[in-house]
């Protein structure tokens, strides 16, 4: 009995000690947090009472929050309440309003394009229309930030607008019933030729996979046998949408991405279910330094399984997962809770150190050697960790997704960049459609292919563009102008095309001036060989 009692006592004391230690550690930890909060509260209170000038305590608190999160990593951020509505709309994939894309041209609110399926399109509002009045308010000179405040509103509410359309003798009056308006993340999907389909995705929101799947189906019905997936300048978004996109291309049981956090609840693993309908389609994925996060999940999975060819420039290198936490005043913060890894085990997050400004700028000054990079010999002398693809190729972690074919984007001349940056192409198209909108729509309505083949930019039109540039004090550079003349004409034609056909009339024209896209069209034999389709 004495031996048994001693043993039980020893066990009980040991368990009690462990539990007491855990509780004590929690108490100490919580007490430490309390002390830090109390310290901050005292500083804030003193500043509010005693500072030499009046103090905006809300601004002080937000600055403190920003500083705290900035200390953690570059991607943990604070979102003020006034920005939350737009953030929510962007990622939910919809907003409530009248459904137009707009710009302010010469102080005038101008419709760039009615959003397909929205109430403005249903009423016949056209690209190029000038909104002169909103309800009883004059809209001339309206500021860009004030437009959503006037035109957006709850579904079912009404707003009256008066529109100037130059071919009409009187102002047109519309009463628009606001509705739920989709914010599309698939910019465009079309057939490049009889075999190659093209899809561009601008971010990963709640509706992205649904849009993407529909685009794939439409292109397949149009005869698609090969696909170019454009993820350039796609900053990412929801991880689950990236997983579902990659799942379309992989057989069952293939790991797509997994996450690891300090807390076990943030550890997740995603594998393909084998239900994807495009497991054997030759695939090229276009990326660049603006492709981040969810874009890197897709391109990383495709590369690790040797499922397709990654083409373009090395991606941003963001391998951190954020979770958004709401705050009582309507603001929120995103906190990094895990890291994500590609199927081979790569963490593609770049080192960020303490200088987050330098971290963000680093992508703009990278030096990459152009050409075939299937064995990733460009990185062979780096200190990055090595990994192996399903086919035995070496790939590297710790610095984004490096393409299998590195193709640098051609840079515009400074003069051309000014034309684009100061909306000269848009203003030209607006003026052209003011004069010719009725006739050109009658000629090319529902005849997109005819527009592509027949519509040409004349010298007279170029001269008008140059005249607009002159009024904006853009100094003419003949040498730079001549170097980019093909792109300049394509931009003029694409802007007019967009006003008639939306993105379907814009992307195909500009892509013919895009060296990364043009190269990608020629690389399907390598993509097929890599995926063992031939």
N, C-alpha and C positions, 0 to 999 in steps of 0.2 A: 504493500500500500504506500509505504514511504517513497519507494522508487517511482511508482506510478504518479503519486501526487507531485513529486518534484518535476517529472517530465511534463505533465499537464500545465503545471505552474510556469515552467520555462517557456512552453509554447504560447501560453496566454500572454505572458509578459512581452515576448518577442512581437506578437501581433499588435499588442497595444502600443508598443514603442514605434512600430512602423506607421500605424494609424496616427499616432500623436505627432510624429515627424511630418507626415503629409499635411495634417491640419495646421501645424505650426508654420510650415513653409507657405501655405496658402495665406494664413493670417499675416505673416511678415510681408508677403508679396502684395496683398491687398492694402496693407498699412502703408507700404512704400508708395503705391499708386495714389493713395489718399493724400499722403504728404506732398507729392508732386502737384496734385490738383489744387491743394490748399495754397501752395507756393504761387501757382499761376493766378489763383483767385485774388490773393493779396496784392500782387503786382497790378492786376487789372483794376482792382478797386482803388488803389492808390493813384494810379494814372488818371482814372476818371475823376477823383476828388481834387487832386493836387497839381496836375499838369498845368503848365503856363497857359496853354490854349484849350479851347473846348475839344473834347475827345469823342471820336466816333467809336464807341466800344464794339459795335458789330464789325467794323473794319479791322480793329485790333485783333479780335478773336479769329476772324477769317485769315488774317495774316499769320497768326500763330499756328493755325491748323495747316495752312499751306507750308509753312516752314517745317513743321513736324513731319508731314508726309514726304516732303522733299528730302528730308534726312534719311528716310527709309530706302526709297528707290525711285527711279524716274517715272514709274507708271502708277504709283499710288497717288491719287489726286483727290482734291476737294471740288465739288460741283455746287456753286451757289444756287439758291432757290430760283433765281430769275433765269437760269440756264437749263433748269431741269425739264421744262416743258419740251424744248427742242431736242434735248438728249433722249427723252422718252419717246417722242415721235419718231426720231431717226431709227431707234432700235425696235420699236413696235411695228414700224413699217407703214404708218398711216397718220394722218391728221384730219381735222375737220375744217372745211373751208370751201372756196369756190372752184379750186382745181386749175390753177394756172402756174406756169413758170414765167417769171417776169424779170425785167431789168429797168433801170432808170436811164433813159437816153435823152440827153439835153433837157433835164428837169421834168421829163414826161414819163409817167408809168406806162411801160410798153409790154404787151403780151409777147413773150418769146415763143411760147407754145402752150396750148391748152392740154391738160393732162388727160390722156385717154381714159374714157369711162367716167370722167368727172362732169359736174353740172354745167360748167362753162362750155365744154365741147358739145354737150347735148343741145345747148341753146344756139350754137353756131358761132360762138366767139372764136376769132381767128388770130393766128400769129400775126404780129404787126399792128394789131388794134391798140389805140391809145386810150387809156382810161382817164377821162377828164374830170369826172365827178364820182364820188363815192357817197351814197345817200345824199345828204345836203352839203357835204364838204367839197370844196375845190381841191382836186388832186394834183394840180400843176405845182411842181416844186416839192412834192412830198418826199420825205426822207425814206431811204430804203428800209430802215428798221421799223418805220411806222406802217409800212404796207401790211404786214401780217396782222397787226393790231386792228386794222380797218376791215380786212377781207376775211380773216379767219373767224370762226365762231362755232357754236354748237350746231350739230346736225339738225336740220329742220328750220333753223332761223333764216331770215331773208336779208339780203342786202341789194340795194339798187345802185347800178352804175350807169354812167353815160359814156359812150365810146365814140371816138372820132375814127372813122375809116375813110381815107381820103377819096376813094371812088364814090362815096355816098355824099349826097348834098346836105343831109341833115345828120345831127348827132343820133346815134342809135341808143335806145334805152332798154336796159335789161333788168329784170328782177330775178335774182339768182337765189335759189334755195340751197343753202349750204349742205354739204354731204360729207361722208367719210371719204377721204382721198388717199389712195395708195401712194406710198413713197417707194418707188421701184428700186431694187438693188441690182437687178439684171438690167444694165443699160441698154443692151441690144443683143439680138440673136438673129443671125442671117446666114445664108449659104454663100460662101466665098466663090465657089464654083459648083460643078455638079456633084462633087464628092465631099468637099471640106466644109464643115460648119464652124461658126465662130460665135462664142459667147463671152461677153464682158460683164464682170461682176464688180460693183464699186465698193461693197462692204458686206458684212455678214450680220444681217438683222433677223428679226423673228420670222420673216416671210421668205428669206433667201432660198432655202432649199426648195420650197414649194414653187417659187418662180423658176429656179434652175431646172427642176424636173420637168416643168411644163415646156421650157425652152428646148430641152433635150428631145422631148416627144415631138414637138413641132418640127424640129430639124430632121429627126429621123424619118418622119412622114414625107419630108421634102427630099429625101434621098441621101442624107448624111451618112458617110462611111468613115470619116475621120473628123477629129475635133481639135480646134485651137481654143483653149480656155485662157482668157486674159484676166490675170489678177494683178496687173500692174497698178500701182498707186492705190491698192486696196488695203486700208489700215487694219482690217480685221473686224472683230465683233464677237458674236456668240460662238463658243467652242462647239456646241452641239450641231450647229448649222454646218460648220466645216467638216465635222465627222460625217454627217449625212451626205455631203457632197462627195467626199472621198469614197464613201461606201458604194456609190454608184459604179465605181470602176474596179472594185476588187472582189475576188471570190471569197467565200465564207471563211471565217476564222482568222483573218489577217488583222493583226493589231494595227490601229490607225494612229492612236495617240494615247498617252497616259500621263497622269499628273501626280506629283508628290508634294505634300505640304508638311508643315511641322505638326499640324493637327490631323489625325487619321481621317476625319470626315471629309477632308479635301483631297484624299487619294482616290483617283478614279481611273478606270481603264475602258477604252472604247475599241471594239473590234467589229469587223465587217460581218454582216449577216448573210451574205450571198444572194440577196434579193435584187441587187443592182442590175439594171437592164443593159448596161454598157461596159461589161467586163472585158470585152474583146475589141473594143473600138480603139484604133491607134490614136494616141493622145500626145499633144504638145501643150505645155503650160508656160505662159508668158509671165515673167516676174521682173521686178526692179527694186531699187532701194526703198521705194514707197510701199512695197508689199510687206505686211507685218502680221504677226499674231496668227489669227485664223487662216490667213493666206499662206503662212508658213507651215501650218498644220497640214493643209491640203498638199502643197508642193513637196513637203518633207515626206509624207506618206507615199506619194507617187514616186519620188526618187528612191526611197529606201526599198520599195518593192520592185524597182526597175520596171514600173508599170507604164511609164511614159517619159518623155524628154522634157527637162526644165531648160527654158531658153530665156536669155535676157541678161540681167545684171543681178549681183548678189542682193538678197533681200535685207530688210532692216535689221533683223536679229533680235526679236522680242519673244522670249520664251517664258514670260511670267504671266500667271493667271490672276485676274482681279475679280473680286466679288464686291458688288455695290451694296452699301448699307445706308438706309434712309435716316434722316435726322428730323427731329420734331418740327422744325421751321420750314420744311419742304426742301431743304438742301440735302445733299448726300455726299458720301465719300466712297472712293474705290480703293480697296486695300488688297495688296498682293497677298494671296493666301496659298499659292502653290506655284511650282514650276511645271512646265509641260515638256514632254520628251517625244521624239519621233519614234517610229517602230524599232529602229536599230539601237535606240537608247541615247540619241543625240539630244542634248540641251542646246538649243540654237541661240540662247540669250547671249548677247555680247557683254563683255565686261563694262560696267558703267562707273565704277569708282565714285568719288565724291563730286566730280565736276559734271553735273548733268547737262549743262549747256554744251560742253565739248562732246559729250556722248551723242547728243542729238545732231550735232554738226558733222560728226565723223563720217556719216554715210555719204555726204556730199563731196568728199575729197578722196574717196577711195581710188586706188589705182588697180585696174584689172587688165589682164592680157586677153585680147579677143581671140576667139576661135574655139575649136573643139576641145572639150574638157571632160570627156567621158570618164577618164581615170582620175580626174581632179588633181592632176600633177601641178596645177597652178598653186596649190596650197601645200605641196609636199614638204616645203622647208619651213612651214609655220609651226607654232607651238600649240596649235589647236589639237584637241583629242581626236584620235582616229576611230572610225567605225566602219562597218562593212554592210553593203546592201545585200539583198537577197541573192543577187547574181554574183557576189564576190567582189564588187568594186569598192574601192576605198572612198569614203566621204568623211567630212570633218564637222565637228560640233563647235559651239562657242562663238559663232560669228555669222549667223544667218544661213540661208540656203544658197550655196553657190551653184550657178547653172551648169548643166552638162554641155551647153554651148553658150559661151559668153559673147553677147552681141551688145555693144554699147549704143545707146540712143544717139542719133545725130542731133547736135545742138543747133538751134536757130541762131542766125545772125542777130546782133543787137538791134538793128533796125526792125527786123521782122518781129522780134520779141516785144518791141514797143507797140507795134501795130496790134498785136494780139492782146497785150496787157492793158492797153487803153481803149479797148472795145471798138477799134476802127473797123474790123471785119463785120461786127454786129451792126454798127451804125450804117455801114454801106448796104448790108442786106435789108435793113429796115427801110432805108430810102428807096432802094430798088423795088421792094414789094409795095411801098406806098404808090409808086407810079404804075407798076406792072402786075400787081397782085391778081386782079381779076382775070386778065388774059393768060397769065402763066399758069394759074390754077386750072383754068378751063382747058389748057393745052395738055397739062401733065397730070391732072387729077387721076389718082389710082394707077398711074403709069410710071412707077418708080424706075424701072429698068430703062424705059425710054428717056427719062430725065438724065440718068447716068450717061447714056450713050450720046444723046443729042445736044444737051444744053452746054454751051461753051461760054467761057469768059472772054469778052472782046477787049481790045485795047481801050476803047471808050470807057468800059467799065473799070479797067485798071486805073485809067486817068482820074476817074471819079474817086476811087479809093485813095489815091495819092493826094487829091485835093482835100479830102476829109482829114488825112494825116497832117497836112500843112496847117489846117485850122486848129489842130491840137498842138501845134508847135513841135511836131516830131521832125527833126532835121533829116532831110533826105540823104541817104548814102547809096549812091548808084551801084557801087561794087557789091555791097551786102544785098541790095535789092535784087540784083541779077543772079546772085548765088542761090537765093531762095524763091525765085520767081515761080517755080513749079508748085512749091508749098503755098505761096501766096494766092495763086489762082485756085488751088484746091480748097483753101480756106474760104475764099469768096463763094465758090460754088456750094460748099458744104453748109455754109450759113443760110443760104437761100433754100437749100434742100431741107434743112432742119425746120425752117418756117412752114414748109409744105407737108413734110412727111415725118417730122419729129426725128428721133435718133436714127431711124432707119434711113433717112436721107442725109445724115451727117457722117456717121462712123465709116461706112464703106468708102466714101470719097477720101477722107483723111488717112485711112489706113493704107491707101495706095501710095502715100508719101512717108510711111512708117517703116524704116529699115528693119526693125526688130520683127515686125509682123511679116514683112515680105520674106525675110530669111526663114521664119518659122514654117512658112508654106512649103519650103523645099526640104525640110528635115524629117518628113514622115518615114522615109526608108530607114533612117537611124532609129526612130521611135519604134517602129515595127520590129526591127532586129533586137533592140534592147528588151522588148517585152516578149520576145520569142514568138511573134506572130508570123514570122517568115523564115 
